[in-house]
Amino acid sequence: MPDSSTEYDVAILGGGFSGGLLAWVLAARGMRVLLVERERFGRFAIGESSTPMADLVLRQLGKKYELPQLHALSTYPSWKEAFPNLRCGKKRGFSYYHHGGVPSDHRIDDGFHEYKDQTTSPKRNSLLVTASPSDTWADTHWLRSDVDAFFIKQATLVGADCRECTEVVSAEMGEPIRLTLCKRTSNDDERASQMVSSRWLINASGRFGVLPENLAASIGLRRVDQRLQTSTRSVFAHFRNVGSWTDELRRTNQLGDDEPFDPDDAAQHHLTEDGWMWMLRLDHGVTSVGWTQPSGRDRVDWQRYASLQCMMRDAKFDDATPDWIRVDRVQRMQLPIRKQNYIAMPTAVATIDPLHSTGIAHGLCGVARLVDTLLSEPVRQQDLLASYAETVERELMRIDSLVAMCYRCLRSMSRFEAVSMLYFAAAIHSEEFLASGGNMHSPLWLLGNAEFGHLIDATNRQLDRNTADTDLWNWLRPRLEPFQTAGLLDPAVGGRYRYTGEAKG
């Protein structure tokens, strides 16, 4: 092990984006920070789509803690200017396209058709939700390996002790917490260990993090996956030579002249009744692709859908992922979030689902809250930590309920659009709240409004009754109105929501 301090203010387990950013900000404010990562820094990671809420938190962190690099990372143009070698992609919003038709002569129409029929009131099979008013304020897709490594580098430059290929083999709770570290090598005889201590222990290990058995036992760590309503499985990888969906729409004369942004500049969701495929396009020719299906249904290959085959015809696996990575159940959740001086980041507490791209934003909210808490005077810390644990758990359950509802509605674009607007109403409200100077420690996603929770429950009851799509719209639209100002569920816009949040200024 390297010769370094053995006493720290904060020890962070996990070198992903939330752990690295937390280490950077805390070390920049003078705290003694240790960060431990079992693998190498900058390894492949999924979860690349940022959102207006995420970018807002980056700007606020940058301003409050005098880290202008974070402000630069909050929009696509400023990112490209400040860090041209830090790979990313442009994101103007969320796009959804419903593929496949209805059975006819015992066959499935497996292409994409913009309109269901040619009546006087055609129903579109697509939905575009704008996240930024122009390219100037565009969000980004992160190449996580680059961004994660960048945060670690910045943390190291301001004094954090960041160690890769190192694991915590045992831990003793107390004040301070005592950790036994071991450098991972191919030769067990060379595995030198070191004892360190820390006032705080932060779990930022993410989905695949494993805590030492004695630490897990000391804090009473337990899996509670059964609490989550969402249940999906997924395969994903990075590819080169994925075809352009914009070009495919143009080729088939289905690219509208009313598009609020280029359909490829988006978190692209290709919906089917069987599941959905995401495509996140990065500037260096790599596209993040994943196929996600609700659990409990027959496994259906995305290749059934001709329009998806068309885009993937020439695709080749990128070196980072030589084959599909398979996850039998995406969702997982573990508690407690906090016990004594152990604290878990949102990314370590739960993984909900890739649908709607909530992971980065919630992870960054966790960073902002913990930085403020750990830098506060001791008399405030206990109250803030109690609030943190309760708020993170409630937010995860709220996100889960909104995402699970959308999976119930994959059979039609109209139905999916109706219920997805509950999610967008909650997200936009959170963005507006934070942009107006709202307290970061307050619950987001409209958790402070009991009536919105009642509306979610009532909408699920409508789905239980199998309410027809048109009737669902007519029922939900006036009930959603008190919770949104962005014109959501306006049939006149034809699924083209042009600007739905606060300016980034």
Solvent accessible surface area in square Angstrom, and as a share of the most:
residue,aa,sasa,rsa
1,M,59,0.26
2,P,71,0.45
3,D,149,0.77
4,S,47,0.30
5,S,61,0.39
6,T,62,0.36
7,E,101,0.45
8,Y,11,0.04
9,D,32,0.17
10,V,0,0.00
11,A,0,0.00
12,I,0,0.00
13,L,12,0.06
14,G,9,0.09
15,G,7,0.07
16,G,22,0.21
17,F,9,0.04
18,S,4,0.02
19,G,0,0.00
20,G,0,0.00
21,L,0,0.00
22,L,0,0.00
23,A,0,0.00
24,W,2,0.01
25,V,0,0.00
26,L,0,0.00
27,A,7,0.05
28,A,39,0.30
29,R,112,0.41
30,G,64,0.62
31,M,34,0.15
32,R,125,0.45
33,V,3,0.01
34,L,0,0.00
35,L,0,0.00
36,V,6,0.03
37,E,8,0.04
38,R,85,0.31
39,E,66,0.30
40,R,152,0.55
41,F,47,0.19
42,G,23,0.22
43,R,109,0.40
44,F,46,0.19
45,A,20,0.16
46,I,57,0.29
47,G,35,0.33
48,E,2,0.01
49,S,8,0.05
50,S,0,0.00
51,T,9,0.05
52,P,19,0.12
53,M,5,0.02
54,A,0,0.00
55,D,0,0.00
56,L,18,0.09
57,V,1,0.00
58,L,0,0.00
59,R,18,0.07
60,Q,64,0.28
61,L,6,0.03
62,G,4,0.03
63,K,173,0.73
64,K,120,0.51
65,Y,14,0.05
66,E,135,0.61
67,L,14,0.07
68,P,98,0.62
69,Q,53,0.24
70,L,0,0.00
71,H,88,0.39
72,A,17,0.13
73,L,1,0.01
74,S,0,0.00
75,T,9,0.06
76,Y,33,0.12
77,P,52,0.33
78,S,35,0.22
79,W,1,0.00
80,K,70,0.30
81,E,149,0.67
82,A,50,0.39
83,F,41,0.17
84,P,90,0.57
85,N,138,0.71
86,L,19,0.09
87,R,101,0.37
88,C,0,0.00
89,G,0,0.00
90,K,47,0.20
91,K,0,0.00
92,R,21,0.08
93,G,0,0.00
94,F,10,0.04
95,S,0,0.00
96,Y,0,0.00
97,Y,0,0.00
98,H,12,0.05
99,H,1,0.01
100,G,18,0.17
101,G,34,0.32
102,V,114,0.66
103,P,101,0.63
104,S,66,0.42
105,D,128,0.66
106,H,191,0.85
107,R,186,0.68
108,I,68,0.35
109,D,64,0.33
110,D,45,0.23
111,G,14,0.14
112,F,11,0.05
113,H,87,0.39
114,E,11,0.05
115,Y,86,0.33
116,K,95,0.40
117,D,58,0.30
118,Q,161,0.72
119,T,81,0.47
120,T,142,0.82
121,S,75,0.48
122,P,57,0.36
123,K,102,0.43
124,R,44,0.16
125,N,13,0.07
126,S,1,0.01
127,L,0,0.00
128,L,0,0.00
129,V,2,0.01
130,T,1,0.00
131,A,8,0.06
132,S,0,0.00
133,P,60,0.38
134,S,41,0.27
135,D,68,0.35
136,T,82,0.48
137,W,80,0.28
138,A,0,0.00
139,D,0,0.00
140,T,0,0.00
141,H,0,0.00
142,W,1,0.00
143,L,11,0.05
144,R,24,0.09
145,S,26,0.17
146,D,24,0.12
147,V,1,0.00
148,D,6,0.03
149,A,38,0.29
150,F,24,0.10
151,F,1,0.00
152,I,8,0.04
153,K,128,0.54
154,Q,23,0.10
155,A,0,0.00
156,T,72,0.42
157,L,122,0.61
158,V,61,0.35
159,G,61,0.59
160,A,5,0.04
161,D,32,0.16
162,C,27,0.16
163,R,13,0.05
164,E,45,0.20
165,C,21,0.12
166,T,0,0.00
167,E,31,0.14
168,V,18,0.10
169,V,68,0.39
170,S,39,0.25
171,A,4,0.03
172,E,111,0.50
173,M,38,0.17
174,G,29,0.28
175,E,134,0.60
176,P,49,0.31
177,I,0,0.00
178,R,109,0.40
179,L,0,0.00
180,T,26,0.15
181,L,0,0.00
182,C,8,0.05
183,K,74,0.31
184,R,86,0.31
185,T,54,0.31
186,S,126,0.81
187,N,64,0.33
188,D,108,0.56
189,D,139,0.72
190,E,113,0.51
191,R,73,0.27
192,A,53,0.41
193,S,73,0.47
194,Q,31,0.14
195,M,112,0.50
196,V,2,0.01
197,S,10,0.06
198,S,1,0.00
199,R,86,0.31
200,W,9,0.03
201,L,0,0.00
202,I,0,0.00
203,N,0,0.00
204,A,5,0.04
205,S,24,0.15
206,G,19,0.18
207,R,70,0.25
208,F,134,0.56
209,G,27,0.26
210,V,107,0.62
211,L,18,0.09
212,P,14,0.09
213,E,155,0.70
214,N,67,0.34
215,L,0,0.00
216,A,23,0.18
217,A,80,0.62
218,S,51,0.33
219,I,2,0.01
220,G,37,0.35
221,L,44,0.22
222,R,131,0.48
223,R,142,0.52
224,V,12,0.07
225,D,30,0.15
226,Q,141,0.63
227,R,95,0.35
228,L,9,0.05
229,Q,112,0.50
230,T,3,0.02
231,S,41,0.26
232,T,1,0.00
233,R,22,0.08
234,S,7,0.04
235,V,21,0.12
236,F,15,0.06
237,A,0,0.00
238,H,3,0.01
239,F,9,0.04
240,R,95,0.35
241,N,95,0.49
242,V,20,0.12
243,G,27,0.26
244,S,36,0.23
245,W,2,0.01
246,T,9,0.05
247,D,78,0.40
248,E,18,0.08
249,L,2,0.01
250,R,132,0.48
251,R,159,0.58
252,T,49,0.29
253,N,140,0.72
254,Q,36,0.16
255,L,54,0.27
256,G,25,0.24
257,D,151,0.78
258,D,49,0.25
259,E,34,0.15
260,P,21,0.13
261,F,13,0.05
262,D,64,0.33
263,P,3,0.02
264,D,20,0.10
265,D,33,0.17
266,A,0,0.00
267,A,2,0.01
268,Q,0,0.00
269,H,3,0.02
270,H,0,0.00
271,L,0,0.00
272,T,0,0.00
273,E,78,0.35
274,D,19,0.10
275,G,0,0.00
276,W,2,0.01
277,M,0,0.00
278,W,17,0.06
279,M,0,0.00
280,L,11,0.06
281,R,36,0.13
282,L,11,0.05
283,D,70,0.36
284,H,48,0.22
285,G,42,0.41
286,V,2,0.01
287,T,8,0.04
288,S,0,0.00
289,V,0,0.00
290,G,0,0.00
291,W,14,0.05
292,T,0,0.00
293,Q,8,0.04
294,P,12,0.08
295,S,42,0.27
296,G,84,0.80
297,R,102,0.37
298,D,122,0.63
299,R,165,0.60
300,V,31,0.18
301,D,79,0.41
302,W,27,0.10
303,Q,90,0.40
304,R,77,0.28
305,Y,2,0.01
306,A,48,0.37
307,S,9,0.06
308,L,0,0.00
309,Q,80,0.36
310,C,29,0.17
311,M,4,0.02
312,M,16,0.07
313,R,166,0.61
314,D,88,0.46
315,A,18,0.14
316,K,132,0.56
317,F,73,0.30
318,D,18,0.09
319,D,139,0.72
320,A,54,0.42
321,T,2,0.01
322,P,111,0.70
323,D,87,0.45
324,W,46,0.16
325,I,61,0.31
326,R,166,0.60
327,V,16,0.09
328,D,110,0.57
329,R,72,0.26
330,V,13,0.08
331,Q,2,0.01
332,R,8,0.03
333,M,0,0.00
334,Q,26,0.12
335,L,11,0.05
336,P,28,0.18
337,I,6,0.03
338,R,56,0.21
339,K,80,0.34
340,Q,110,0.49
341,N,3,0.02
342,Y,1,0.00
343,I,0,0.00
344,A,3,0.02
345,M,0,0.00
346,P,3,0.02
347,T,30,0.18
348,A,0,0.00
349,V,0,0.00
350,A,8,0.06
351,T,37,0.21
352,I,10,0.05
353,D,12,0.06
354,P,41,0.26
355,L,0,0.00
356,H,0,0.00
357,S,15,0.10
358,T,9,0.05
359,G,44,0.42
360,I,6,0.03
361,A,4,0.03
362,H,6,0.03
363,G,0,0.00
364,L,0,0.00
365,C,0,0.00
366,G,0,0.00
367,V,0,0.00
368,A,11,0.09
369,R,1,0.01
370,L,0,0.00
371,V,0,0.00
372,D,32,0.17
373,T,0,0.00
374,L,8,0.04
375,L,64,0.32
376,S,15,0.09
377,E,89,0.40
378,P,106,0.67
379,V,127,0.73
380,R,96,0.35
381,Q,17,0.08
382,Q,88,0.39
383,D,109,0.57
384,L,20,0.10
385,L,0,0.00
386,A,57,0.44
387,S,39,0.25
388,Y,2,0.01
389,A,22,0.17
390,E,105,0.47
391,T,7,0.04
392,V,0,0.00
393,E,44,0.20
394,R,93,0.34
395,E,0,0.00
396,L,6,0.03
397,M,46,0.20
398,R,28,0.10
399,I,2,0.01
400,D,0,0.00
401,S,15,0.09
402,L,2,0.01
403,V,1,0.00
404,A,13,0.10
405,M,1,0.01
406,C,0,0.00
407,Y,15,0.06
408,R,106,0.39
409,C,0,0.00
410,L,2,0.01
411,R,127,0.46
412,S,13,0.08
413,M,1,0.00
414,S,22,0.14
415,R,4,0.02
416,F,0,0.00
417,E,13,0.06
418,A,0,0.00
419,V,1,0.01
420,S,0,0.00
421,M,0,0.00
422,L,0,0.00
423,Y,10,0.04
424,F,7,0.03
425,A,1,0.01
426,A,0,0.00
427,A,7,0.06
428,I,9,0.05
429,H,76,0.34
430,S,1,0.00
431,E,15,0.07
432,E,53,0.24
433,F,62,0.26
434,L,1,0.01
435,A,41,0.32
436,S,94,0.61
437,G,66,0.63
438,G,21,0.20
439,N,90,0.46
440,M,28,0.13
441,H,23,0.10
442,S,31,0.20
443,P,47,0.29
444,L,3,0.02
445,W,2,0.01
446,L,9,0.04
447,L,20,0.10
448,G,76,0.73
449,N,54,0.28
450,A,72,0.56
451,E,107,0.48
452,F,0,0.00
453,G,15,0.15
454,H,105,0.47
455,L,13,0.06
456,I,7,0.04
457,D,74,0.38
458,A,19,0.15
459,T,0,0.00
460,N,29,0.15
461,R,121,0.44
462,Q,23,0.10
463,L,14,0.07
464,D,99,0.51
465,R,153,0.56
466,N,92,0.47
467,T,24,0.14
468,A,56,0.44
469,D,38,0.20
470,T,83,0.48
471,D,77,0.40
472,L,0,0.00
473,W,36,0.13
474,N,98,0.50
475,W,45,0.16
476,L,0,0.00
477,R,98,0.36
478,P,79,0.50
479,R,109,0.40
480,L,1,0.00
481,E,94,0.42
482,P,104,0.65
483,F,28,0.12
484,Q,17,0.08
485,T,121,0.70
486,A,26,0.20
487,G,37,0.36
488,L,3,0.02
489,L,0,0.00
490,D,39,0.20
491,P,81,0.51
492,A,91,0.71
493,V,51,0.29
494,G,28,0.27
495,G,6,0.06
496,R,6,0.02
497,Y,5,0.02
498,R,127,0.46
499,Y,79,0.30
500,T,11,0.06
501,G,14,0.14
502,E,82,0.37
503,A,71,0.55
504,K,13,0.06
505,G,80,0.76
